[in-house]
Amino acid sequence: MTARETKKKAYSRARIKRMRRRRIRNTIFLILFLLILGTGCGYVVYKLKGGDFSNIQQSYQASREFKNTLVSKEQQRASAFAANLCVIKEDVPLETISLADDQKGLLLDLNKKKALYAKGAYDRVYPASITKIMTGILALRYGKMDEVVTISQENVTLEEGSQVCGFWAGDKVTLDELLHCLLVYSGNDAASAIATHVGGSTEEFVNMMNSYAASLGCTGTHFTNPHGLQDENHYTTPYDIYLMLKEALKYPEFTEITRLSSYTVTYTHEDGSEASTILEATDHYLTGEATAPKDVTILGGKTGTTSTAGNCLALLSQNAYGKPFISIVMGASSKEVLYQQMTSLLQNINDV
């Protein structure tokens, strides 16, 4: 073999070695790239599944459903609503509370899903303005808070003596302000305006109320209006009020509004002039006319009063340990009696 042939053969072997090294290097790079790509895809899937590859639902924590200072680090929405209800099979007495024969009431521990007190949980009652819990839910669910609503004559044509904010036909006010008027001051004109704006008509909005109540499991509820003015076909039960209030707590805006002691609504008249009205809360705990027990924080809720329904109150509260409770008193003979009875209920929540 000549020197030239030997050199050529050596060059060929060296070239083959280089090619092999290049293939090995490229293979390594490809494997690393695939590993990085796979890790990235896995991380994306992990985040999309909420940081948990399992299918196990989180247990219900009511504090995830509302915003407050003591439990602000927790999530605000429950992940397993239907599977985590307080179940009431019969009346549950409490030595510290005695409602009149025709009254109904509840005290529910949301963490333990337990009734601490129950009287007539499934009995039919007239809800009065507690109706506005459902009206508020639908406003939050289907409305846009920055939308401008024009008040109609229908919205201000209500029965004599109705609780109203004082709007005139043609006034322009945002849906957010109407929601505040609804939940803080319990304005019936605000409820009517929300209904016609969100539902297109009062009749269609009432259909929405009944349909959504049914979806929540409110088997003892039937609505005929968005505000709660007396109608014999407009009724609910204490347990259904619990279901509706529990649903409302999924919206942080609800408790942000229902904790206010007052609200100033600003709106525009038809002629372009501006007007504003200071509205005080109907909840006496918030206005200081009634005092909650020591270490009990009122986190929101709704009042209701008509001559037929009596004086009613549904509340979300929190004890000294940050645990949430729902308390309901229906049909009290006066506001003074109502808050005495509610305070008697709330005195029990720091003992559990």
MARSETOR-539299 format. One line per 2 residues: their letters; for each residue x, y, z of C-alpha. Coordinates in steps of 0.1 Angstrom, whole numbers. Layout:
# MARSETOR-539299
a	X Y Z | ...;
END
This chain:
# MARSETOR-539299
mt	0 0 0 | 14 33 -10;
ar	18 62 13 | -9 81 -5;
et	-33 52 0 | -24 49 37;
kk	-30 86 42 | -63 85 24;
ka	-74 55 45 | -64 73 78;
ys	-83 104 67 | -114 83 60;
ra	-112 66 95 | -108 100 111;
ri	-138 113 91 | -159 84 103;
kr	-149 90 139 | -159 127 136;
mr	-193 118 121 | -199 93 150;
rr	-190 119 176 | -213 144 158;
ri	-241 119 158 | -236 111 195;
rn	-235 149 203 | -266 155 183;
ti	-284 126 200 | -275 139 234;
fl	-287 174 224 | -320 159 211;
il	-325 139 243 | -319 170 264;
fl	-342 191 242 | -370 164 246;
li	-365 163 284 | -368 201 286;
lg	-398 201 263 | -415 173 283;
tg	-408 190 316 | -422 223 303;
cg	-454 206 289 | -458 188 322;
yv	-456 220 341 | -482 237 319;
vy	-506 207 324 | -499 209 362;
kl	-508 246 363 | -539 241 342;
kg	-551 214 365 | -548 238 395;
gd	-515 225 407 | -528 190 414;
fs	-526 160 391 | -552 141 411;
ni	-589 142 406 | -597 146 443;
qq	-618 177 450 | -609 200 478;
sy	-631 198 509 | -655 228 514;
qa	-642 257 533 | -667 285 536;
sr	-640 310 542 | -630 306 505;
ef	-664 320 496 | -661 354 511;
kn	-635 381 517 | -626 393 552;
tl	-596 403 572 | -592 372 593;
vs	-592 347 565 | -579 368 536;
ke	-552 343 527 | -576 316 518;
qq	-593 310 485 | -627 327 480;
ra	-645 301 459 | -656 267 471;
sa	-647 238 448 | -674 213 459;
fa	-706 232 466 | -733 205 462;
an	-714 179 481 | -709 200 512;
lc	-742 212 525 | -754 214 561;
vi	-780 187 563 | -810 192 587;
ke	-833 163 594 | -853 178 623;
dv	-855 208 646 | -824 213 667;
pl	-831 232 700 | -807 256 719;
et	-812 266 755 | -802 302 748;
is	-828 309 721 | -865 307 720;
la	-884 319 690 | -922 325 690;
dd	-944 297 678 | -949 312 643;
qk	-912 320 639 | -885 301 620;
gl	-847 302 624 | -813 285 617;
ll	-778 287 630 | -753 267 608;
dl	-717 259 613 | -703 261 577;
nk	-670 244 585 | -685 214 603;
kk	-716 214 580 | -737 211 611;
al	-769 228 624 | -764 242 658;
ya	-800 254 659 | -830 248 636;
kg	-867 256 639 | -889 250 609;
ay	-860 248 584 | -883 236 556;
dr	-914 255 565 | -928 281 541;
vy	-921 317 550 | -925 350 532;
pa	-889 364 526 | -897 401 522;
si	-865 419 511 | -843 388 518;
tk	-855 381 482 | -828 406 471;
im	-801 380 478 | -812 363 446;
tg	-816 396 428 | -781 404 437;
il	-767 370 427 | -782 374 392;
al	-769 409 389 | -734 398 397;
ry	-737 367 376 | -752 381 344;
gk	-746 419 346 | -716 441 340;
md	-711 465 368 | -700 495 347;
ev	-732 493 325 | -754 524 327;
vt	-790 517 335 | -818 541 326;
is	-846 541 352 | -880 535 338;
qe	-914 546 350 | -921 509 359;
nv	-891 509 382 | -904 538 403;
tl	-941 528 402 | -943 507 434;
ee	-968 503 461 | -972 531 486;
gs	-947 530 515 | -921 510 496;
qv	-885 515 506 | -870 534 476;
cg	-838 553 469 | -857 582 452;
fw	-848 577 416 | -869 594 389;
ag	-879 580 355 | -851 589 331;
dk	-823 589 357 | -791 572 347;
vt	-771 551 372 | -746 523 369;
ld	-754 487 377 | -728 487 404;
el	-745 516 421 | -779 499 418;
lh	-764 468 434 | -752 489 464;
cl	-786 505 467 | -802 470 466;
lv	-780 454 492 | -771 483 516;
ys	-804 502 516 | -828 475 502;
gn	-842 499 476 | -872 484 458;
da	-867 508 429 | -831 495 426;
as	-844 459 425 | -869 467 398;
ai	-843 485 377 | -818 456 380;
at	-846 432 370 | -856 450 338;
hv	-820 457 329 | -806 422 334;
gg	-837 402 324 | -850 425 297;
st	-883 425 316 | -895 419 351;
ee	-913 388 341 | -883 373 324;
fv	-861 382 354 | -885 365 378;
nm	-882 334 355 | -845 336 359;
mn	-848 338 397 | -870 307 399;
sy	-848 288 375 | -816 296 393;
aa	-832 289 427 | -841 255 414;
sl	-806 249 402 | -794 256 438;
gc	-817 230 452 | -843 255 466;
tg	-873 231 465 | -895 253 487;
th	-890 286 469 | -912 305 444;
ft	-906 341 434 | -931 365 418;
np	-910 398 420 | -874 409 424;
hg	-878 429 456 | -899 409 480;
lq	-930 430 483 | -958 409 497;
de	-974 383 474 | -990 351 486;
nh	-972 332 458 | -938 347 467;
yt	-923 324 493 | -892 304 504;
tp	-879 284 534 | -851 292 559;
yd	-831 263 544 | -835 277 509;
iy	-824 311 522 | -792 294 535;
lm	-787 279 500 | -791 313 483;
lk	-769 331 508 | -742 304 505;
ea	-743 309 467 | -740 347 471;
lk	-708 342 491 | -691 330 460;
yp	-689 366 449 | -665 387 471;
ef	-684 418 460 | -715 406 478;
te	-699 407 513 | -679 438 504;
it	-712 456 498 | -733 441 526;
rl	-707 451 552 | -711 488 545;
ss	-729 509 571 | -739 535 544;
yt	-735 543 508 | -736 575 487;
vt	-752 569 453 | -744 594 425;
yt	-765 595 394 | -776 617 365;
he	-811 631 359 | -826 631 325;
dg	-817 668 320 | -780 661 326;
se	-778 674 362 | -762 653 388;
as	-777 641 421 | -765 621 451;
ti	-781 605 480 | -767 591 512;
le	-783 557 521 | -779 541 555;
at	-777 503 559 | -808 485 570;
dh	-787 461 591 | -787 475 627;
yl	-755 457 635 | -737 478 609;
tg	-753 511 619 | -745 506 656;
ea	-782 504 666 | -775 468 677;
ta	-744 452 691 | -731 418 681;
pk	-716 396 708 | -680 400 717;
dv	-655 385 692 | -683 380 666;
ti	-677 397 633 | -707 404 610;
lg	-696 397 574 | -728 405 556;
gk	-762 394 548 | -797 408 542;
tg	-826 422 561 | -863 419 552;
tt	-895 435 566 | -931 436 556;
st	-963 435 578 | -970 399 567;
ag	-934 385 568 | -925 403 600;
nc	-889 413 607 | -863 390 591;
la	-825 388 590 | -801 364 573;
ll	-764 368 582 | -730 355 575;
sq	-708 359 606 | -674 348 619;
na	-663 338 654 | -631 346 673;
yg	-613 318 655 | -622 329 620;
kp	-648 301 615 | -679 311 594;
fi	-716 307 603 | -749 315 588;
si	-778 326 611 | -814 332 601;
vm	-843 346 620 | -877 350 603;
ga	-909 366 615 | -899 386 645;
ss	-926 409 659 | -903 439 659;
ke	-868 450 650 | -859 451 687;
vl	-870 415 691 | -853 405 659;
yq	-819 417 670 | -823 403 705;
qm	-830 369 690 | -802 371 665;
ts	-777 382 692 | -788 352 713;
ll	-781 329 684 | -747 345 677;
qn	-736 341 713 | -732 304 706;
in	-707 305 678 | -676 310 700;
dv	-685 279 720 | -679 254 691;
END
